[in-house]
Amino acid sequence: MTRDVGARPWDTEWAAERAAEALRYLGTHYPECLAALRVLDEHEEAAHEAAMDADEVRCREALRDYMSDGRDEALRIRKGAA
């Protein structure tokens, strides 16, 4: 699905694909964080809002924060298990 945003259409499928890639990345490399997804709720909501606003820059930033905080949470879990 696309929406017209300014001079170019916004591809909501692109945003959904990027979000799925972020989740797959975390699940593959830091599966521990998937049990603690509430830590990531803020970033997931920010990415969703940015996608709905057709703001690619904000969407990418929110997904980067999502992956970064997911990684950090997994490393905290790993450190606590050691």
PDB file with one MODEL, atoms N, CA, C and O in Angstrom:
MODEL        1
ATOM      1  N   MET A   1       0.848  -1.179   0.000  1.00  0.00           N
ATOM      2  CA  MET A   1       0.000   0.000   0.000  1.00  0.00           C
ATOM      3  C   MET A   1       0.892   1.239   0.000  1.00  0.00           C
ATOM      4  O   MET A   1       1.909   1.280   0.693  1.00  0.00           O
ATOM      5  N   THR A   2       0.516   2.220  -0.758  1.00  0.00           N
ATOM      6  CA  THR A   2       1.264   3.479  -0.778  1.00  0.00           C
ATOM      7  C   THR A   2       0.329   4.616  -0.476  1.00  0.00           C
ATOM      8  O   THR A   2      -0.875   4.540  -0.720  1.00  0.00           O
ATOM      9  N   ARG A   3       0.904   5.683   0.065  1.00  0.00           N
ATOM     10  CA  ARG A   3       0.180   6.924   0.322  1.00  0.00           C
ATOM     11  C   ARG A   3       0.982   8.033  -0.304  1.00  0.00           C
ATOM     12  O   ARG A   3       2.212   7.995  -0.294  1.00  0.00           O
ATOM     13  N   ASP A   4       0.301   9.024  -0.850  1.00  0.00           N
ATOM     14  CA  ASP A   4       1.010  10.176  -1.391  1.00  0.00           C
ATOM     15  C   ASP A   4       1.447  11.076  -0.253  1.00  0.00           C
ATOM     16  O   ASP A   4       0.639  11.498   0.575  1.00  0.00           O
ATOM     17  N   VAL A   5       2.724  11.360  -0.226  1.00  0.00           N
ATOM     18  CA  VAL A   5       3.305  12.228   0.796  1.00  0.00           C
ATOM     19  C   VAL A   5       4.183  13.224   0.076  1.00  0.00           C
ATOM     20  O   VAL A   5       5.242  12.863  -0.440  1.00  0.00           O
ATOM     21  N   GLY A   6       3.763  14.453   0.036  1.00  0.00           N
ATOM     22  CA  GLY A   6       4.546  15.467  -0.649  1.00  0.00           C
ATOM     23  C   GLY A   6       4.689  15.110  -2.116  1.00  0.00           C
ATOM     24  O   GLY A   6       3.694  14.889  -2.807  1.00  0.00           O
ATOM     25  N   ALA A   7       5.918  15.054  -2.590  1.00  0.00           N
ATOM     26  CA  ALA A   7       6.178  14.833  -4.001  1.00  0.00           C
ATOM     27  C   ALA A   7       6.308  13.353  -4.368  1.00  0.00           C
ATOM     28  O   ALA A   7       6.346  13.018  -5.551  1.00  0.00           O
ATOM     29  N   ARG A   8       6.376  12.462  -3.371  1.00  0.00           N
ATOM     30  CA  ARG A   8       6.548  11.052  -3.706  1.00  0.00           C
ATOM     31  C   ARG A   8       5.634  10.182  -2.849  1.00  0.00           C
ATOM     32  O   ARG A   8       5.266  10.563  -1.738  1.00  0.00           O
ATOM     33  N   PRO A   9       5.274   9.022  -3.367  1.00  0.00           N
ATOM     34  CA  PRO A   9       4.401   8.140  -2.579  1.00  0.00           C
ATOM     35  C   PRO A   9       5.176   7.490  -1.437  1.00  0.00           C
ATOM     36  O   PRO A   9       6.370   7.220  -1.563  1.00  0.00           O
ATOM     37  N   TRP A  10       4.501   7.244  -0.340  1.00  0.00           N
ATOM     38  CA  TRP A  10       5.100   6.574   0.814  1.00  0.00           C
ATOM     39  C   TRP A  10       4.694   5.113   0.749  1.00  0.00           C
ATOM     40  O   TRP A  10       3.510   4.797   0.640  1.00  0.00           O
ATOM     41  N   ASP A  11       5.646   4.250   0.813  1.00  0.00           N
ATOM     42  CA  ASP A  11       5.420   2.815   0.705  1.00  0.00           C
ATOM     43  C   ASP A  11       5.335   2.222   2.109  1.00  0.00           C
ATOM     44  O   ASP A  11       6.356   2.028   2.769  1.00  0.00           O
ATOM     45  N   THR A  12       4.130   1.938   2.556  1.00  0.00           N
ATOM     46  CA  THR A  12       3.959   1.372   3.895  1.00  0.00           C
ATOM     47  C   THR A  12       4.525  -0.044   3.971  1.00  0.00           C
ATOM     48  O   THR A  12       4.916  -0.497   5.047  1.00  0.00           O
ATOM     49  N   GLU A  13       4.571  -0.742   2.844  1.00  0.00           N
ATOM     50  CA  GLU A  13       5.183  -2.070   2.817  1.00  0.00           C
ATOM     51  C   GLU A  13       6.675  -1.980   3.144  1.00  0.00           C
ATOM     52  O   GLU A  13       7.219  -2.850   3.824  1.00  0.00           O
ATOM     53  N   TRP A  14       7.332  -0.926   2.655  1.00  0.00           N
ATOM     54  CA  TRP A  14       8.751  -0.718   2.954  1.00  0.00           C
ATOM     55  C   TRP A  14       8.944  -0.627   4.464  1.00  0.00           C
ATOM     56  O   TRP A  14       9.835  -1.267   5.022  1.00  0.00           O
ATOM     57  N   ALA A  15       8.110   0.165   5.118  1.00  0.00           N
ATOM     58  CA  ALA A  15       8.224   0.344   6.567  1.00  0.00           C
ATOM     59  C   ALA A  15       7.980  -0.973   7.297  1.00  0.00           C
ATOM     60  O   ALA A  15       8.695  -1.299   8.245  1.00  0.00           O
ATOM     61  N   ALA A  16       6.987  -1.722   6.866  1.00  0.00           N
ATOM     62  CA  ALA A  16       6.695  -3.009   7.502  1.00  0.00           C
ATOM     63  C   ALA A  16       7.852  -3.991   7.300  1.00  0.00           C
ATOM     64  O   ALA A  16       8.198  -4.740   8.214  1.00  0.00           O
ATOM     65  N   GLU A  17       8.445  -3.988   6.114  1.00  0.00           N
ATOM     66  CA  GLU A  17       9.581  -4.864   5.846  1.00  0.00           C
ATOM     67  C   GLU A  17      10.777  -4.502   6.720  1.00  0.00           C
ATOM     68  O   GLU A  17      11.454  -5.391   7.237  1.00  0.00           O
ATOM     69  N   ARG A  18      11.045  -3.216   6.893  1.00  0.00           N
ATOM     70  CA  ARG A  18      12.161  -2.790   7.742  1.00  0.00           C
ATOM     71  C   ARG A  18      11.914  -3.214   9.195  1.00  0.00           C
ATOM     72  O   ARG A  18      12.839  -3.666   9.869  1.00  0.00           O
ATOM     73  N   ALA A  19      10.693  -3.073   9.675  1.00  0.00           N
ATOM     74  CA  ALA A  19      10.373  -3.477  11.046  1.00  0.00           C
ATOM     75  C   ALA A  19      10.550  -4.987  11.210  1.00  0.00           C
ATOM     76  O   ALA A  19      11.080  -5.441  12.223  1.00  0.00           O
ATOM     77  N   ALA A  20      10.112  -5.759  10.226  1.00  0.00           N
ATOM     78  CA  ALA A  20      10.278  -7.212  10.287  1.00  0.00           C
ATOM     79  C   ALA A  20      11.753  -7.590  10.271  1.00  0.00           C
ATOM     80  O   ALA A  20      12.163  -8.509  10.979  1.00  0.00           O
ATOM     81  N   GLU A  21      12.550  -6.892   9.473  1.00  0.00           N
ATOM     82  CA  GLU A  21      13.992  -7.149   9.442  1.00  0.00           C
ATOM     83  C   GLU A  21      14.625  -6.870  10.797  1.00  0.00           C
ATOM     84  O   GLU A  21      15.482  -7.630  11.249  1.00  0.00           O
ATOM     85  N   ALA A  22      14.216  -5.798  11.445  1.00  0.00           N
ATOM     86  CA  ALA A  22      14.760  -5.455  12.761  1.00  0.00           C
ATOM     87  C   ALA A  22      14.434  -6.553  13.770  1.00  0.00           C
ATOM     88  O   ALA A  22      15.296  -6.950  14.553  1.00  0.00           O
ATOM     89  N   LEU A  23      13.209  -7.039  13.756  1.00  0.00           N
ATOM     90  CA  LEU A  23      12.810  -8.095  14.675  1.00  0.00           C
ATOM     91  C   LEU A  23      13.557  -9.397  14.374  1.00  0.00           C
ATOM     92  O   LEU A  23      13.989 -10.088  15.297  1.00  0.00           O
ATOM     93  N   ARG A  24      13.712  -9.734  13.093  1.00  0.00           N
ATOM     94  CA  ARG A  24      14.471 -10.937  12.726  1.00  0.00           C
ATOM     95  C   ARG A  24      15.926 -10.820  13.176  1.00  0.00           C
ATOM     96  O   ARG A  24      16.507 -11.783  13.677  1.00  0.00           O
ATOM     97  N   TYR A  25      16.509  -9.637  12.996  1.00  0.00           N
ATOM     98  CA  TYR A  25      17.895  -9.425  13.415  1.00  0.00           C
ATOM     99  C   TYR A  25      18.052  -9.692  14.905  1.00  0.00           C
ATOM    100  O   TYR A  25      18.951 -10.417  15.329  1.00  0.00           O
ATOM    101  N   LEU A  26      17.161  -9.093  15.694  1.00  0.00           N
ATOM    102  CA  LEU A  26      17.249  -9.295  17.136  1.00  0.00           C
ATOM    103  C   LEU A  26      17.015 -10.755  17.504  1.00  0.00           C
ATOM    104  O   LEU A  26      17.717 -11.304  18.353  1.00  0.00           O
ATOM    105  N   GLY A  27      16.038 -11.377  16.872  1.00  0.00           N
ATOM    106  CA  GLY A  27      15.740 -12.775  17.169  1.00  0.00           C
ATOM    107  C   GLY A  27      16.886 -13.705  16.819  1.00  0.00           C
ATOM    108  O   GLY A  27      17.112 -14.702  17.504  1.00  0.00           O
ATOM    109  N   THR A  28      17.606 -13.386  15.763  1.00  0.00           N
ATOM    110  CA  THR A  28      18.726 -14.216  15.325  1.00  0.00           C
ATOM    111  C   THR A  28      19.956 -14.009  16.201  1.00  0.00           C
ATOM    112  O   THR A  28      20.584 -14.976  16.631  1.00  0.00           O
ATOM    113  N   HIS A  29      20.297 -12.769  16.463  1.00  0.00           N
ATOM    114  CA  HIS A  29      21.546 -12.458  17.159  1.00  0.00           C
ATOM    115  C   HIS A  29      21.401 -12.274  18.667  1.00  0.00           C
ATOM    116  O   HIS A  29      22.356 -12.499  19.410  1.00  0.00           O
ATOM    117  N   TYR A  30      20.234 -11.874  19.119  1.00  0.00           N
ATOM    118  CA  TYR A  30      20.008 -11.591  20.536  1.00  0.00           C
ATOM    119  C   TYR A  30      18.649 -12.130  20.974  1.00  0.00           C
ATOM    120  O   TYR A  30      17.787 -11.358  21.394  1.00  0.00           O
ATOM    121  N   PRO A  31      18.445 -13.448  20.882  1.00  0.00           N
ATOM    122  CA  PRO A  31      17.118 -14.005  21.165  1.00  0.00           C
ATOM    123  C   PRO A  31      16.633 -13.738  22.590  1.00  0.00           C
ATOM    124  O   PRO A  31      15.429 -13.752  22.845  1.00  0.00           O
ATOM    125  N   GLU A  32      17.546 -13.497  23.505  1.00  0.00           N
ATOM    126  CA  GLU A  32      17.142 -13.225  24.889  1.00  0.00           C
ATOM    127  C   GLU A  32      16.240 -12.002  24.990  1.00  0.00           C
ATOM    128  O   GLU A  32      15.332 -11.964  25.821  1.00  0.00           O
ATOM    129  N   CYS A  33      16.483 -11.018  24.160  1.00  0.00           N
ATOM    130  CA  CYS A  33      15.733  -9.771  24.263  1.00  0.00           C
ATOM    131  C   CYS A  33      14.273  -9.950  23.857  1.00  0.00           C
ATOM    132  O   CYS A  33      13.427  -9.140  24.236  1.00  0.00           O
ATOM    133  N   LEU A  34      13.963 -11.004  23.087  1.00  0.00           N
ATOM    134  CA  LEU A  34      12.583 -11.209  22.656  1.00  0.00           C
ATOM    135  C   LEU A  34      11.664 -11.523  23.829  1.00  0.00           C
ATOM    136  O   LEU A  34      10.458 -11.287  23.760  1.00  0.00           O
ATOM    137  N   ALA A  35      12.238 -12.056  24.907  1.00  0.00           N
ATOM    138  CA  ALA A  35      11.450 -12.307  26.111  1.00  0.00           C
ATOM    139  C   ALA A  35      11.179 -11.009  26.863  1.00  0.00           C
ATOM    140  O   ALA A  35      10.312 -10.968  27.736  1.00  0.00           O
ATOM    141  N   ALA A  36      11.903  -9.965  26.538  1.00  0.00           N
ATOM    142  CA  ALA A  36      11.784  -8.680  27.240  1.00  0.00           C
ATOM    143  C   ALA A  36      11.319  -7.589  26.282  1.00  0.00           C
ATOM    144  O   ALA A  36      11.819  -6.465  26.333  1.00  0.00           O
ATOM    145  N   LEU A  37      10.372  -7.909  25.416  1.00  0.00           N
ATOM    146  CA  LEU A  37       9.957  -6.953  24.394  1.00  0.00           C
ATOM    147  C   LEU A  37       9.335  -5.678  24.963  1.00  0.00           C
ATOM    148  O   LEU A  37       9.300  -4.658  24.274  1.00  0.00           O
ATOM    149  N   ARG A  38       8.857  -5.709  26.172  1.00  0.00           N
ATOM    150  CA  ARG A  38       8.289  -4.483  26.754  1.00  0.00           C
ATOM    151  C   ARG A  38       9.324  -3.378  26.834  1.00  0.00           C
ATOM    152  O   ARG A  38       8.983  -2.196  26.779  1.00  0.00           O
ATOM    153  N   VAL A  39      10.575  -3.754  26.963  1.00  0.00           N
ATOM    154  CA  VAL A  39      11.662  -2.772  26.959  1.00  0.00           C
ATOM    155  C   VAL A  39      11.672  -2.019  25.629  1.00  0.00           C
ATOM    156  O   VAL A  39      12.081  -0.859  25.568  1.00  0.00           O
ATOM    157  N   LEU A  40      11.222  -2.679  24.577  1.00  0.00           N
ATOM    158  CA  LEU A  40      11.290  -2.128  23.235  1.00  0.00           C
ATOM    159  C   LEU A  40       9.987  -1.474  22.778  1.00  0.00           C
ATOM    160  O   LEU A  40       9.927  -0.919  21.681  1.00  0.00           O
ATOM    161  N   ASP A  41       8.947  -1.534  23.605  1.00  0.00           N
ATOM    162  CA  ASP A  41       7.639  -0.990  23.214  1.00  0.00           C
ATOM    163  C   ASP A  41       7.718   0.461  22.753  1.00  0.00           C
ATOM    164  O   ASP A  41       7.100   0.838  21.757  1.00  0.00           O
ATOM    165  N   GLU A  42       8.475   1.265  23.476  1.00  0.00           N
ATOM    166  CA  GLU A  42       8.588   2.694  23.143  1.00  0.00           C
ATOM    167  C   GLU A  42       9.112   2.887  21.720  1.00  0.00           C
ATOM    168  O   GLU A  42       8.596   3.716  20.970  1.00  0.00           O
ATOM    169  N   HIS A  43      10.129   2.126  21.357  1.00  0.00           N
ATOM    170  CA  HIS A  43      10.716   2.258  20.023  1.00  0.00           C
ATOM    171  C   HIS A  43       9.794   1.690  18.949  1.00  0.00           C
ATOM    172  O   HIS A  43       9.704   2.226  17.844  1.00  0.00           O
ATOM    173  N   GLU A  44       9.118   0.607  19.285  1.00  0.00           N
ATOM    174  CA  GLU A  44       8.173   0.028  18.322  1.00  0.00           C
ATOM    175  C   GLU A  44       7.051   1.016  18.025  1.00  0.00           C
ATOM    176  O   GLU A  44       6.658   1.190  16.871  1.00  0.00           O
ATOM    177  N   GLU A  45       6.545   1.655  19.057  1.00  0.00           N
ATOM    178  CA  GLU A  45       5.483   2.659  18.872  1.00  0.00           C
ATOM    179  C   GLU A  45       6.002   3.855  18.068  1.00  0.00           C
ATOM    180  O   GLU A  45       5.302   4.373  17.198  1.00  0.00           O
ATOM    181  N   ALA A  46       7.228   4.289  18.362  1.00  0.00           N
ATOM    182  CA  ALA A  46       7.810   5.414  17.620  1.00  0.00           C
ATOM    183  C   ALA A  46       7.975   5.074  16.141  1.00  0.00           C
ATOM    184  O   ALA A  46       7.716   5.912  15.277  1.00  0.00           O
ATOM    185  N   ALA A  47       8.404   3.851  15.851  1.00  0.00           N
ATOM    186  CA  ALA A  47       8.564   3.433  14.456  1.00  0.00           C
ATOM    187  C   ALA A  47       7.208   3.377  13.756  1.00  0.00           C
ATOM    188  O   ALA A  47       7.074   3.786  12.603  1.00  0.00           O
ATOM    189  N   HIS A  48       6.222   2.871  14.460  1.00  0.00           N
ATOM    190  CA  HIS A  48       4.874   2.794  13.881  1.00  0.00           C
ATOM    191  C   HIS A  48       4.329   4.189  13.580  1.00  0.00           C
ATOM    192  O   HIS A  48       3.794   4.440  12.500  1.00  0.00           O
ATOM    193  N   GLU A  49       4.472   5.090  14.547  1.00  0.00           N
ATOM    194  CA  GLU A  49       3.982   6.461  14.346  1.00  0.00           C
ATOM    195  C   GLU A  49       4.701   7.134  13.181  1.00  0.00           C
ATOM    196  O   GLU A  49       4.075   7.815  12.369  1.00  0.00           O
ATOM    197  N   ALA A  50       6.014   6.941  13.101  1.00  0.00           N
ATOM    198  CA  ALA A  50       6.775   7.535  12.005  1.00  0.00           C
ATOM    199  C   ALA A  50       6.329   6.960  10.669  1.00  0.00           C
ATOM    200  O   ALA A  50       6.205   7.690   9.686  1.00  0.00           O
ATOM    201  N   ALA A  51       6.087   5.656  10.632  1.00  0.00           N
ATOM    202  CA  ALA A  51       5.615   5.035   9.394  1.00  0.00           C
ATOM    203  C   ALA A  51       4.250   5.583   8.999  1.00  0.00           C
ATOM    204  O   ALA A  51       4.003   5.845   7.822  1.00  0.00           O
ATOM    205  N   MET A  52       3.377   5.755   9.959  1.00  0.00           N
ATOM    206  CA  MET A  52       2.049   6.280   9.660  1.00  0.00           C
ATOM    207  C   MET A  52       2.109   7.750   9.227  1.00  0.00           C
ATOM    208  O   MET A  52       1.247   8.225   8.488  1.00  0.00           O
ATOM    209  N   ASP A  53       3.135   8.457   9.698  1.00  0.00           N
ATOM    210  CA  ASP A  53       3.342   9.846   9.286  1.00  0.00           C
ATOM    211  C   ASP A  53       4.148   9.940   7.991  1.00  0.00           C
ATOM    212  O   ASP A  53       4.407  11.031   7.484  1.00  0.00           O
ATOM    213  N   ALA A  54       4.540   8.778   7.465  1.00  0.00           N
ATOM    214  CA  ALA A  54       5.357   8.705   6.250  1.00  0.00           C
ATOM    215  C   ALA A  54       6.684   9.434   6.419  1.00  0.00           C
ATOM    216  O   ALA A  54       7.155  10.101   5.498  1.00  0.00           O
ATOM    217  N   ASP A  55       7.284   9.306   7.597  1.00  0.00           N
ATOM    218  CA  ASP A  55       8.551   9.965   7.902  1.00  0.00           C
ATOM    219  C   ASP A  55       9.660   8.905   7.910  1.00  0.00           C
ATOM    220  O   ASP A  55       9.910   8.259   8.927  1.00  0.00           O
ATOM    221  N   GLU A  56      10.305   8.742   6.778  1.00  0.00           N
ATOM    222  CA  GLU A  56      11.316   7.708   6.633  1.00  0.00           C
ATOM    223  C   GLU A  56      12.491   7.907   7.587  1.00  0.00           C
ATOM    224  O   GLU A  56      13.002   6.935   8.144  1.00  0.00           O
ATOM    225  N   VAL A  57      12.919   9.133   7.780  1.00  0.00           N
ATOM    226  CA  VAL A  57      14.057   9.407   8.665  1.00  0.00           C
ATOM    227  C   VAL A  57      13.719   8.999  10.092  1.00  0.00           C
ATOM    228  O   VAL A  57      14.491   8.288  10.736  1.00  0.00           O
ATOM    229  N   ARG A  58      12.575   9.444  10.585  1.00  0.00           N
ATOM    230  CA  ARG A  58      12.154   9.071  11.946  1.00  0.00           C
ATOM    231  C   ARG A  58      11.948   7.567  12.075  1.00  0.00           C
ATOM    232  O   ARG A  58      12.272   6.981  13.108  1.00  0.00           O
ATOM    233  N   CYS A  59      11.418   6.950  11.043  1.00  0.00           N
ATOM    234  CA  CYS A  59      11.185   5.509  11.058  1.00  0.00           C
ATOM    235  C   CYS A  59      12.510   4.763  11.188  1.00  0.00           C
ATOM    236  O   CYS A  59      12.644   3.863  12.017  1.00  0.00           O
ATOM    237  N   ARG A  60      13.478   5.138  10.375  1.00  0.00           N
ATOM    238  CA  ARG A  60      14.800   4.504  10.444  1.00  0.00           C
ATOM    239  C   ARG A  60      15.449   4.723  11.809  1.00  0.00           C
ATOM    240  O   ARG A  60      16.033   3.794  12.366  1.00  0.00           O
ATOM    241  N   GLU A  61      15.357   5.921  12.347  1.00  0.00           N
ATOM    242  CA  GLU A  61      15.942   6.207  13.661  1.00  0.00           C
ATOM    243  C   GLU A  61      15.283   5.366  14.740  1.00  0.00           C
ATOM    244  O   GLU A  61      15.970   4.817  15.601  1.00  0.00           O
ATOM    245  N   ALA A  62      13.970   5.257  14.706  1.00  0.00           N
ATOM    246  CA  ALA A  62      13.259   4.466  15.710  1.00  0.00           C
ATOM    247  C   ALA A  62      13.637   2.989  15.608  1.00  0.00           C
ATOM    248  O   ALA A  62      13.794   2.320  16.629  1.00  0.00           O
ATOM    249  N   LEU A  63      13.785   2.478  14.391  1.00  0.00           N
ATOM    250  CA  LEU A  63      14.180   1.080  14.228  1.00  0.00           C
ATOM    251  C   LEU A  63      15.626   0.855  14.656  1.00  0.00           C
ATOM    252  O   LEU A  63      15.948  -0.202  15.199  1.00  0.00           O
ATOM    253  N   ARG A  64      16.501   1.831  14.420  1.00  0.00           N
ATOM    254  CA  ARG A  64      17.882   1.712  14.917  1.00  0.00           C
ATOM    255  C   ARG A  64      17.889   1.681  16.439  1.00  0.00           C
ATOM    256  O   ARG A  64      18.601   0.876  17.040  1.00  0.00           O
ATOM    257  N   ASP A  65      17.102   2.552  17.067  1.00  0.00           N
ATOM    258  CA  ASP A  65      17.009   2.554  18.529  1.00  0.00           C
ATOM    259  C   ASP A  65      16.430   1.234  19.040  1.00  0.00           C
ATOM    260  O   ASP A  65      16.867   0.713  20.067  1.00  0.00           O
ATOM    261  N   TYR A  66      15.446   0.698  18.318  1.00  0.00           N
ATOM    262  CA  TYR A  66      14.821  -0.574  18.660  1.00  0.00           C
ATOM    263  C   TYR A  66      15.871  -1.686  18.687  1.00  0.00           C
ATOM    264  O   TYR A  66      15.949  -2.459  19.642  1.00  0.00           O
ATOM    265  N   MET A  67      16.678  -1.752  17.625  1.00  0.00           N
ATOM    266  CA  MET A  67      17.698  -2.790  17.549  1.00  0.00           C
ATOM    267  C   MET A  67      18.799  -2.570  18.586  1.00  0.00           C
ATOM    268  O   MET A  67      19.281  -3.526  19.194  1.00  0.00           O
ATOM    269  N   SER A  68      19.192  -1.333  18.786  1.00  0.00           N
ATOM    270  CA  SER A  68      20.246  -1.030  19.752  1.00  0.00           C
ATOM    271  C   SER A  68      19.815  -1.378  21.174  1.00  0.00           C
ATOM    272  O   SER A  68      20.560  -2.022  21.911  1.00  0.00           O
ATOM    273  N   ASP A  69      18.620  -0.954  21.555  1.00  0.00           N
ATOM    274  CA  ASP A  69      18.147  -1.263  22.905  1.00  0.00           C
ATOM    275  C   ASP A  69      17.870  -2.753  23.074  1.00  0.00           C
ATOM    276  O   ASP A  69      18.060  -3.296  24.162  1.00  0.00           O
ATOM    277  N   GLY A  70      17.424  -3.420  22.010  1.00  0.00           N
ATOM    278  CA  GLY A  70      17.235  -4.870  22.072  1.00  0.00           C
ATOM    279  C   GLY A  70      18.552  -5.582  22.306  1.00  0.00           C
ATOM    280  O   GLY A  70      18.639  -6.496  23.126  1.00  0.00           O
ATOM    281  N   ARG A  71      19.574  -5.162  21.584  1.00  0.00           N
ATOM    282  CA  ARG A  71      20.908  -5.735  21.778  1.00  0.00           C
ATOM    283  C   ARG A  71      21.405  -5.480  23.199  1.00  0.00           C
ATOM    284  O   ARG A  71      21.917  -6.386  23.856  1.00  0.00           O
ATOM    285  N   ASP A  72      21.252  -4.242  23.667  1.00  0.00           N
ATOM    286  CA  ASP A  72      21.700  -3.905  25.017  1.00  0.00           C
ATOM    287  C   ASP A  72      20.978  -4.739  26.076  1.00  0.00           C
ATOM    288  O   ASP A  72      21.597  -5.196  27.036  1.00  0.00           O
ATOM    289  N   GLU A  73      19.677  -4.935  25.901  1.00  0.00           N
ATOM    290  CA  GLU A  73      18.913  -5.737  26.841  1.00  0.00           C
ATOM    291  C   GLU A  73      19.374  -7.188  26.828  1.00  0.00           C
ATOM    292  O   GLU A  73      19.501  -7.804  27.886  1.00  0.00           O
ATOM    293  N   ALA A  74      19.626  -7.741  25.644  1.00  0.00           N
ATOM    294  CA  ALA A  74      20.122  -9.116  25.544  1.00  0.00           C
ATOM    295  C   ALA A  74      21.479  -9.251  26.223  1.00  0.00           C
ATOM    296  O   ALA A  74      21.732 -10.236  26.916  1.00  0.00           O
ATOM    297  N   LEU A  75      22.345  -8.274  26.027  1.00  0.00           N
ATOM    298  CA  LEU A  75      23.662  -8.327  26.665  1.00  0.00           C
ATOM    299  C   LEU A  75      23.552  -8.219  28.185  1.00  0.00           C
ATOM    300  O   LEU A  75      24.316  -8.858  28.907  1.00  0.00           O
ATOM    301  N   ARG A  76      22.602  -7.410  28.677  1.00  0.00           N
ATOM    302  CA  ARG A  76      22.363  -7.343  30.121  1.00  0.00           C
ATOM    303  C   ARG A  76      21.907  -8.700  30.643  1.00  0.00           C
ATOM    304  O   ARG A  76      22.357  -9.152  31.696  1.00  0.00           O
ATOM    305  N   ILE A  77      21.009  -9.348  29.899  1.00  0.00           N
ATOM    306  CA  ILE A  77      20.528 -10.671  30.306  1.00  0.00           C
ATOM    307  C   ILE A  77      21.671 -11.666  30.311  1.00  0.00           C
ATOM    308  O   ILE A  77      21.823 -12.440  31.256  1.00  0.00           O
ATOM    309  N   ARG A  78      22.474 -11.648  29.261  1.00  0.00           N
ATOM    310  CA  ARG A  78      23.621 -12.568  29.181  1.00  0.00           C
ATOM    311  C   ARG A  78      24.591 -12.339  30.333  1.00  0.00           C
ATOM    312  O   ARG A  78      25.094 -13.288  30.934  1.00  0.00           O
ATOM    313  N   LYS A  79      24.844 -11.081  30.631  1.00  0.00           N
ATOM    314  CA  LYS A  79      25.783 -10.749  31.701  1.00  0.00           C
ATOM    315  C   LYS A  79      25.243 -11.249  33.043  1.00  0.00           C
ATOM    316  O   LYS A  79      25.999 -11.746  33.877  1.00  0.00           O
ATOM    317  N   GLY A  80      23.932 -11.113  33.241  1.00  0.00           N
ATOM    318  CA  GLY A  80      23.323 -11.583  34.480  1.00  0.00           C
ATOM    319  C   GLY A  80      23.323 -13.098  34.608  1.00  0.00           C
ATOM    320  O   GLY A  80      23.325 -13.628  35.719  1.00  0.00           O
ATOM    321  N   ALA A  81      23.320 -13.794  33.488  1.00  0.00           N
ATOM    322  CA  ALA A  81      23.324 -15.261  33.493  1.00  0.00           C
ATOM    323  C   ALA A  81      24.720 -15.826  33.717  1.00  0.00           C
ATOM    324  O   ALA A  81      24.873 -16.994  34.074  1.00  0.00           O
ATOM    325  N   ALA A  82      25.727 -15.003  33.510  1.00  0.00           N
ATOM    326  CA  ALA A  82      27.120 -15.505  33.635  1.00  0.00           C
ATOM    327  C   ALA A  82      27.544 -15.644  35.064  1.00  0.00           C
ATOM    328  O   ALA A  82      28.675 -16.050  35.336  1.00  0.00           O
TER     329      ALA A  82
ENDMDL
END
